[in-house]
């Protein structure tokens, strides 16, 4: 059957994966090899060196491509590698328009690494403002993260794509789909050019890998991006590729549960007297709830909220949680909680954080797949 005829749950189990032809092993082997023998110089079975390609990685790439409805995927050593590869397509003097609220490491790469190479980034609130206001003659890339990290803003992908298509030259529209996962959001179907994942998060789902992926259409773009990856490195090892491939098999089940738990916790937190405000795209109170409903198949497992009080109150709460682990990252089966201003977004200058609203009382939850009442009770005792 063609992959477009299969449902997401089926694709997540089967896409990209063939029983091993030499043994019949149903699971893709971990091809722990750096090189491949050739019968005569230049003649081989399709693989010559594992920086260029590796069969375990090929299987993972087939899987992620199918889930994003893409022709191609490149599996990478981290999500940040994906951002870096895309920046490598630009030249000094080029300009990026990025959503203002993005993962701290993405902002850091734009501001402190690529700015030094002459690529300037404008950080824009594309949830509130039209893209047109930020465009320059040399704008070559539009960077969308939605839902955003950590404020969970929803950017209308179709709207930004429509505006980007009117520009000449047409910039590359990239969507960081890490928070939604392809289970809830498929940006290429909405007209985006490239999808980026930190596979460290939901795709792998078990907090035991750092990895990334780019998914996109067109053989020309593949050649360009693979050339950069092959030239610079930035490839995942075969064991990490295998772990992500294995994680993906349960992606649909996990995402459903992450969302159910997040919806219940967000609704409960919203009524709690010690909570100032909850940001969760599934709540009616979320400013872009209607866009989320249209653009996503579900609202995901991330919740952000402001506590009443000050940094001491936030610290006290974060020190008191027992089931939730106080840790960076997200998307694993276990629930995590963190303080963006001190942890994941510390690399963003304080005045930029203040302008965004990443305050001392802001906490971010990655809802795991545990029993939701156990999770609620943990938050309740920590808030007392
Ligand atoms: O850590 P890495 O695999 O390089 O992925 C970077 C990245 C890219 N995009 C988004 C939306 C992300 O959230 C991340 C990583 N984020 C965290 C580690 C975090 O705790 O937010």
Boltz pocket constraint, residues with backbone or C-beta under 6 A from the ligand:
constraints:
  - pocket:
      binder: B
      contacts: [[A, 77], [A, 78], [A, 79], [A, 80], [A, 81], [A, 103], [A, 105], [A, 106], [A, 145], [A, 147], [A, 149], [A, 176], [A, 178], [A, 179], [A, 197], [A, 198], [A, 199], [A, 200], [A, 210], [A, 211], [A, 212], [A, 327], [A, 328], [A, 329], [A, 330], [A, 344]]
      max_distance: 6.0
